[in-house]
Amino acid sequence: MLSRRNVRIKAMQQLYSLSQDKDLSFAEALRAFRRSIQDSFLLYALNLYSIVKVCSFATEDAALRSKKHIKSEEDLIFKDTLYTNPLVQSLVNNKFFQDILKKEKIAETIDDDIFRKIYKEFSKEEAYQNFLKKENSREDIIEMLLELYRVCRRNELFNEVMDDLFASWADDKSLVIGAVKKTIKALPVEGKFFLEFEPEEETVEEVGILLMKKYNEENGELSKLIEPLLENWDSERVAVIDMILIKMGIIEMKYLKTIPTKVTMDEYVELSKMYSTDKSKEFINGLLDKVLKDLQEKGLIIKEGRGLIE
């Protein structure tokens, strides 16, 4: 599920923490990086669980309506199909998914009333009311679940829960949303359907861990390489995050032999747009270009694979 960009971001965040907290050891930062990687998957599981949990209040809704002495037309036709349909039940009855929820204690601290409030908000949606009035196909149910997920994402309480439980929600949001929507569209699920969304160890190790370790090992040498190229800039005046991104870019160009240098430069310029100042993109692009030419002249850039030979 995690792209190289997500892994770069998580490595950058830990390297920034390391630069700001003198009591933080590299080993601790590395452990925090690995936790942040796992948190992305747990966010996916929590989002999926949240959808199922909101759906479950359709059963409570049905019970309350059935107890009314005077029932409206809506009460009479109401069914808890949102929860009892075979697509949602494939998640409810999936032993492997439920085991993850129990093992990781996902949502144990979330008050059920939050999900109840989201259901009540969703129950007012015209799309849901129309859904209750007819027999629904698999495609109809999937569209309704996608609509429910949209309502969840708009809900302030839902986002507060995600933010409170996982500091990475803002960074991982688009990634998690894509994975959840893909799962919904594939319902009903069987077996360990979630495996494709677990972090790929190869990407984590060969990109994230390598970037962090090489940064830790070569930080001083990288500073010496960069400083002569700063021209009128004092290295101490360069934004901390910019210096981290530049050093990560250099490491990637030198050691990640299957990633084209242009891709590396473009990626770190994009990250500067997301996490640094408005002027950082030109600064980082220009400096990485100078470093690249210097490393190429010294024969220190070696790329492997078709179309990657420098």
DRENVOMAR-431958 format. One line per field, with one value per residue (C-alpha): residue in three letters; z, x, y negated; residue number from 1. Coordinates in steps of 0.25 Angstrom, whole numbers, padded with zeros to 4 digits. Example, Ala and Ser with C-alpha at 12.3 -4.5 7.8 and 13.67 -1.06 7.14 Angstrom:
res = c(ala:ser) $
pz = c(0031:0029) $
px = c(0049:0055) $
py = c(0018:0004) $
n = c(1:2) $
END
This chain:
res = c(met:leu:ser:arg:arg:asn:val:arg:ile:lys:ala:met:gln:gln:leu:tyr:ser:leu:ser:gln:asp:lys:asp:leu:ser:phe:ala:glu:ala:leu:arg:ala:phe:arg:arg:ser:ile:gln:asp:ser:phe:leu:leu:tyr:ala:leu:asn:leu:tyr:ser:ile:val:lys:val:cys:ser:phe:ala:thr:glu:asp:ala:ala:leu:arg:ser:lys:lys:his:ile:lys:ser:glu:glu:asp:leu:ile:phe:lys:asp:thr:leu:tyr:thr:asn:pro:leu:val:gln:ser:leu:val:asn:asn:lys:phe:phe:gln:asp:ile:leu:lys:lys:glu:lys:ile:ala:glu:thr:ile:asp:asp:asp:ile:phe:arg:lys:ile:tyr:lys:glu:phe:ser:lys:glu:glu:ala:tyr:gln:asn:phe:leu:lys:lys:glu:asn:ser:arg:glu:asp:ile:ile:glu:met:leu:leu:glu:leu:tyr:arg:val:cys:arg:arg:asn:glu:leu:phe:asn:glu:val:met:asp:asp:leu:phe:ala:ser:trp:ala:asp:asp:lys:ser:leu:val:ile:gly:ala:val:lys:lys:thr:ile:lys:ala:leu:pro:val:glu:gly:lys:phe:phe:leu:glu:phe:glu:pro:glu:glu:glu:thr:val:glu:glu:val:gly:ile:leu:leu:met:lys:lys:tyr:asn:glu:glu:asn:gly:glu:leu:ser:lys:leu:ile:glu:pro:leu:leu:glu:asn:trp:asp:ser:glu:arg:val:ala:val:ile:asp:met:ile:leu:ile:lys:met:gly:ile:ile:glu:met:lys:tyr:leu:lys:thr:ile:pro:thr:lys:val:thr:met:asp:glu:tyr:val:glu:leu:ser:lys:met:tyr:ser:thr:asp:lys:ser:lys:glu:phe:ile:asn:gly:leu:leu:asp:lys:val:leu:lys:asp:leu:gln:glu:lys:gly:leu:ile:ile:lys:glu:gly:arg:gly:leu:ile:glu) $
pz = c(0000:0003:-0009:-0009:-0006:0007:0011:0008:0016:0028:0028:0026:0038:0047:0042:0045:0059:0061:0057:0067:0079:0084:0094:0083:0078:0064:0069:0075:0062:0054:0063:0062:0046:0046:0055:0046:0034:0042:0046:0031:0031:0044:0039:0027:0037:0046:0034:0029:0043:0045:0032:0037:0051:0046:0037:0050:0055:0044:0053:0065:0057:0052:0067:0071:0059:0062:0077:0072:0075:0064:0052:0040:0026:0027:0039:0033:0021:0028:0028:0033:0020:0021:0031:0029:0014:0010:0006:0020:0026:0019:0027:0040:0038:0033:0044:0039:0039:0052:0058:0053:0060:0073:0073:0070:0079:0068:0072:0087:0092:0082:0088:0080:0081:0071:0061:0065:0062:0048:0045:0049:0040:0029:0031:0027:0013:0001:-0005:0007:0008:-0006:-0004:0007:-0003:-0012:-0014:-0016:-0025:-0021:-0029:-0021:-0008:-0012:-0016:-0003:0005:-0003:0000:0015:0014:0008:0019:0029:0023:0024:0038:0048:0059:0050:0046:0061:0064:0053:0057:0072:0069:0058:0056:0042:0038:0030:0022:0020:0017:0002:0002:0012:0005:-0008:-0001:0006:-0006:-0014:-0003:-0003:-0018:-0017:-0007:-0002:0002:0006:0013:0016:0006:0013:0010:-0002:0007:0017:0016:0006:0013:0001:-0001:0014:0015:0002:0002:0016:0025:0015:0014:0030:0032:0021:0026:0040:0035:0025:0031:0033:0019:0012:0019:0014:0000:0000:0007:-0005:-0014:-0006:-0012:-0004:0006:0020:0023:0036:0029:0021:0026:0034:0026:0013:0017:0021:0007:0000:0007:0005:-0009:-0010:-0003:-0012:-0025:-0020:-0014:-0020:-0033:-0039:-0037:-0049:-0044:-0050:-0042:-0029:-0032:-0036:-0023:-0014:-0020:-0019:-0004:-0002:-0007:0003:0015:0013:0009:-0005:-0009:-0005:-0018:-0027:-0016:-0015:-0030:-0033:-0022:-0025:-0040:-0036:-0027:-0038:-0048:-0037:-0034:-0048:-0051:-0040:-0045:-0032:-0039:-0044:-0049:-0053:-0061:-0075:-0078:-0065:-0069:-0067) $
px = c(0000:0011:0018:0032:0028:0021:0033:0042:0032:0033:0048:0049:0040:0048:0061:0055:0051:0065:0071:0062:0062:0077:0072:0066:0075:0076:0071:0059:0057:0058:0048:0038:0040:0036:0024:0019:0020:0011:0002:-0002:-0007:-0014:-0021:-0026:-0032:-0038:-0045:-0050:-0055:-0061:-0070:-0075:-0077:-0086:-0094:-0096:-0105:-0115:-0119:-0121:-0129:-0138:-0140:-0144:-0154:-0160:-0163:-0171:-0186:-0189:-0181:-0178:-0178:-0162:-0163:-0171:-0162:-0149:-0139:-0125:-0119:-0108:-0102:-0108:-0104:-0094:-0084:-0082:-0084:-0072:-0064:-0071:-0069:-0055:-0047:-0034:-0038:-0045:-0032:-0025:-0035:-0034:-0019:-0016:-0027:-0033:-0044:-0045:-0044:-0054:-0067:-0079:-0087:-0077:-0081:-0096:-0095:-0089:-0100:-0111:-0105:-0104:-0118:-0123:-0116:-0126:-0117:-0119:-0134:-0135:-0127:-0136:-0148:-0144:-0137:-0122:-0112:-0097:-0094:-0104:-0099:-0085:-0089:-0096:-0084:-0075:-0085:-0085:-0070:-0071:-0080:-0070:-0059:-0067:-0070:-0062:-0063:-0058:-0046:-0043:-0043:-0033:-0024:-0024:-0021:-0011:-0002:0000:-0014:-0012:0000:-0006:-0021:-0021:-0013:-0023:-0035:-0031:-0028:-0041:-0049:-0042:-0046:-0061:-0061:-0056:-0066:-0070:-0056:-0050:-0037:-0026:-0031:-0023:-0009:-0008:-0009:0002:0015:0024:0037:0045:0041:0042:0056:0062:0057:0053:0063:0075:0072:0072:0084:0092:0088:0092:0106:0109:0103:0116:0121:0109:0110:0124:0119:0108:0114:0124:0111:0103:0110:0105:0097:0102:0099:0093:0083:0077:0064:0066:0056:0062:0076:0070:0063:0075:0083:0073:0073:0088:0087:0076:0084:0097:0091:0077:0082:0069:0063:0066:0073:0062:0051:0059:0061:0046:0042:0050:0045:0031:0033:0039:0026:0018:0027:0036:0035:0030:0045:0050:0046:0056:0067:0066:0065:0077:0086:0082:0086:0099:0102:0098:0107:0119:0116:0115:0128:0134:0128:0119:0106:0103:0089:0085:0074:0068:0068:0075:0090:0096) $
py = c(0000:-0010:-0016:-0021:-0035:-0031:-0024:-0036:-0045:-0036:-0035:-0050:-0052:-0043:-0050:-0063:-0059:-0054:-0067:-0075:-0065:-0063:-0053:-0044:-0033:-0028:-0014:-0021:-0029:-0016:-0009:-0021:-0020:-0005:-0008:-0019:-0009:0001:-0011:-0013:0001:0000:-0013:-0005:0006:-0005:-0012:0002:0005:-0009:-0006:0007:0001:-0010:0000:0008:-0003:0000:0012:0003:-0006:0006:0010:-0004:-0006:0008:0004:-0009:-0008:-0017:-0014:-0023:-0018:-0019:-0010:0000:0002:0000:0012:0013:0017:0007:0017:0030:0031:0042:0031:0025:0038:0044:0034:0037:0052:0051:0058:0052:0038:0039:0045:0033:0024:0032:0033:0019:0014:0006:-0004:0002:-0013:-0019:-0022:-0015:-0028:-0034:-0023:-0024:-0039:-0037:-0027:-0037:-0047:-0037:-0032:-0046:-0045:-0044:-0033:-0024:-0026:-0022:-0010:-0005:-0006:0004:0018:0015:0022:0024:0011:0003:0008:0004:-0010:-0012:-0007:-0017:-0028:-0024:-0025:-0039:-0043:-0038:-0046:-0059:-0056:-0065:-0054:-0043:-0052:-0055:-0040:-0037:-0049:-0045:-0031:-0033:-0045:-0040:-0042:-0055:-0049:-0035:-0040:-0039:-0026:-0020:-0025:-0018:-0005:-0005:-0009:0003:0012:0008:0010:0024:0028:0039:0042:0056:0060:0051:0040:0029:0035:0026:0014:0018:0010:0016:0020:0018:0004:0001:0007:0003:-0011:-0016:-0008:-0011:-0026:-0027:-0018:-0025:-0039:-0035:-0029:-0040:-0053:-0060:-0056:-0061:-0074:-0076:-0072:-0082:-0094:-0098:-0098:-0108:-0120:-0132:-0124:-0120:-0106:-0109:-0118:-0107:-0102:-0089:-0082:-0086:-0081:-0068:-0067:-0070:-0060:-0049:-0053:-0051:-0038:-0033:-0037:-0030:-0017:-0014:-0009:-0005:-0019:-0029:-0042:-0051:-0043:-0045:-0060:-0062:-0054:-0063:-0076:-0071:-0068:-0082:-0088:-0079:-0082:-0094:-0108:-0114:-0117:-0103:-0096:-0104:-0104:-0089:-0086:-0095:-0089:-0075:-0078:-0083:-0071:-0062:-0068:-0067:-0053:-0049:-0055:-0047:-0034:-0032:-0031:-0017:-0013:0001:0006:0003:-0012:-0015:-0015:-0028) $
n = c(1:2:3:4:5:6:7:8:9:10:11:12:13:14:15:16:17:18:19:20:21:22:23:24:25:26:27:28:29:30:31:32:33:34:35:36:37:38:39:40:41:42:43:44:45:46:47:48:49:50:51:52:53:54:55:56:57:58:59:60:61:62:63:64:65:66:67:68:69:70:71:72:73:74:75:76:77:78:79:80:81:82:83:84:85:86:87:88:89:90:91:92:93:94:95:96:97:98:99:100:101:102:103:104:105:106:107:108:109:110:111:112:113:114:115:116:117:118:119:120:121:122:123:124:125:126:127:128:129:130:131:132:133:134:135:136:137:138:139:140:141:142:143:144:145:146:147:148:149:150:151:152:153:154:155:156:157:158:159:160:161:162:163:164:165:166:167:168:169:170:171:172:173:174:175:176:177:178:179:180:181:182:183:184:185:186:187:188:189:190:191:192:193:194:195:196:197:198:199:200:201:202:203:204:205:206:207:208:209:210:211:212:213:214:215:216:217:218:219:220:221:222:223:224:225:226:227:228:229:230:231:232:233:234:235:236:237:238:239:240:241:242:243:244:245:246:247:248:249:250:251:252:253:254:255:256:257:258:259:260:261:262:263:264:265:266:267:268:269:270:271:272:273:274:275:276:277:278:279:280:281:282:283:284:285:286:287:288:289:290:291:292:293:294:295:296:297:298:299:300:301:302:303:304:305:306:307:308:309:310) $
END
